[in-house]
Amino acid sequence: MKDKIRILVAGCGNMGSSHARAYHKMPEFEIVGLVSLTPESRKDLNDELGGLPGFNSFDEALATTKPDAVSINTYPDSHAEYAIKSLEADAHIFVEKPLAVTVEEAQKIADKAKELNKKVVIGYILRVHPAWKKFIDISKTLGKPLVMRMNLNQQSSGKTWATHLNLMKSMSPIVDCGVHYVDVMCQMTEAEPISVNAIGAKLTDEVADDMYNYGHLQVKFSDGSVGWYEAGWGPMISETAFFVKDVFGPKGALSIMEKTGNSNDIDSHTQTNSLKLHHSQLGADRGFAKNDEIISTEDEPDHQGLCDLEQAFFLKAIQEDLDLTQHVNDAINSLKIVLAADKSFKTGKTVFLDE
C-alpha cells in the first residue's frame, strides 16, 4: 500500500459528503475524485474541499483515477454494480447501507471480496455509535426473551422528499433504514431470526403502484424474542413519536431518550439524550425495589463525528488486515430480514427465513 490510500468517492449527497469530509481530514487518505450525475450535484462539496477532480461517470472515474479504495454512497440500486467493478479494479470498498438490493447481489459482493482479498465495510453507523453500543450491551442484562420496539419515521419535504422518492424507485422505507435496526435486534438477542411479517400503506401517488411509503415489520427470533420496526417517509407522516428506541425483558426495560428535534433533521436519527433503565424487581410490598436509572450520553459524537468513526474503522480494516467476514455476514443477514418483510407485505403471508 502506498503512503496514502487513494480513495474515489461516488455519490455526493448527505452521506457521501459526510464521508468525503472524513477522508479529507484524515492524513492517511487522499481523495482522487468525486463522482455524481452532474457537476451541480457535487459543486458545494467540491468547493468546500478545495477543488477535486469531478466525474459524471463512475466507469470513467474508476479507470482514470485507479484508486486503492472506493467509497460508494449512491442510490442502493447501483451498489452491487459499483462494488463488483471496484473490487475487480483492485480496490477496497466502503458501501453505504444497504449493501445491495437483493441478498444474491450482496452475497456476490462478499464472495468477490473474499476471492480477491479485499476489504468491504458497510455503513452501519450505529455500530460505531457509543450510546447505541451501550444500549445494546445493557439490553443483554434484561433477560430473555426480549421485546424490541423501534421506528424511524420522517416527515419529509423539499429536497429530502425528492431523495426519498428516488430511493423508493428501488426499495421501501422499511428496507432502506430497517437494516440498521434489525441489525441492532440481532446484536441484542444473539439469536437466529426465524420469521417475518409486515404491513404497509401507499400514501402518495408519487410512487409506483407496487411501492409503499409506510411500512411496519415484525420479526421473531429463535430464543422467543420479538421485535418490530416502523418507517414512513413523506410530507404526510406524523411527527408524533417518530423516534422510538425501546427494549424490555423479564428483568426490566431500557429506552433511548431522544434529543429535541424533528424527523427531517439527519442528526436526530442517531443522537440520543440519555438512556433510561427500568428495573422490574418488586419488593415485599409489591412496589418497585429499585428506582429507574438515567444514564447520560451527552458526550456522544454528532452525525459527522460518527461518519469520521466509520472511516477510521475502514482505515483500520485496511491497515491491519482485519477479518471482516462476520461484519459482511451480519449485513447480509439484516438485509435478508428486511427483504423478507417486503415480501410479506406484497404477499400478505408470513415469511420463514429457513425456507
Phi, psi and omega in degrees: 000140179291172180302318177247145176273115183277115188240136176259130181253116179254120183100121185239030175279206183304307184286317179300319179294318179296318179292323178297321177297323178296313179298321183299326181278342187265120183297341182283343181252151170227116179284121183258356178177156175241131180247128173208167184295326181222155176302326182296326184285348177243002187300310183299316179295318180297318177297318181297322185268004172093013178091111181226156176303134181243146182222141173268342183246127178294318181300316179297317181297316181296316181290325184282316187273335182046062186285161172277335182211153178230135177253114187256109185230033182269184177295147189304330183290352176256354186301310184297314180300311183292323181295312181296316179297321180292315179298317180291341176270013175072036180241142168289158182226141164252129182234125174297153179288153349284159183302323180201180180261354173224156177295324181297317178295318180298318179294325178297320177296314180300316181294319180295319179297319179294318180299320185262002180057050179243154182272139174233116174246130181256143187285065174268084191298331181291340180288342177253004185274116183304316182292321179291324176296322177293321177303314180293315182298314182291327180301332181287353178264000187270000181086182181228148359282165176257149170245120186241128183233121184214147173210166171207087177267144181230118173276096190252151177210174175056226183296325181293319177294322176299319177296316179298320178297320177295318178299322184284002170288340181234339181201157182275166178302323182288341175276310186300307182267339184297333181302324178301311193276328173288332173297319177298316180299318179297322178291321180295314186276329188052036182233166180277132172288136185244330180206155184222138171234155177206150170231163180193177180209142175263110188253011181209148176274002182276359176243163182298159183300328182266011179252156180220139184258006171224133178213157181216119180249153175230133182232138176251144181245161185294341180267008181093353179291152178224152178211152172231152177223136183234136177212134175220144178235144171137170182290348182264356186287138180289143175276349181287127177055044178282347182234101175234119178223100195213141177216140174217152179218188182304329185266358179148197186222153179221131182227145169272125177267112189286157172285157176293134181178192176232161190289346180271359180267116186298329178296328183291345182286336183239336186287148176235170176250317179189169173252136177250117181254120179251133179258133183272352184300133180253150178269188182299329181271009182069009172273169180292133183279338181230146174283157173297149178249139174252119183254115185290141173229031188294336185268018183289155178291156172278185184301316179296321178298324178291321176296323175300318180294321178300316182285334173295323177291319177301315178300314181299319180299320180287310186292324185256008177052051181293146174278111184257017182304311181293321178302312181289318179298322178297321179295320178293321180297315180293324176297320179300321182292312183289328176289328173296322177297318178299318178295320179297319178299316186285331182260341184074018183237156172293137178253122177265126191284347179267004180269000000 
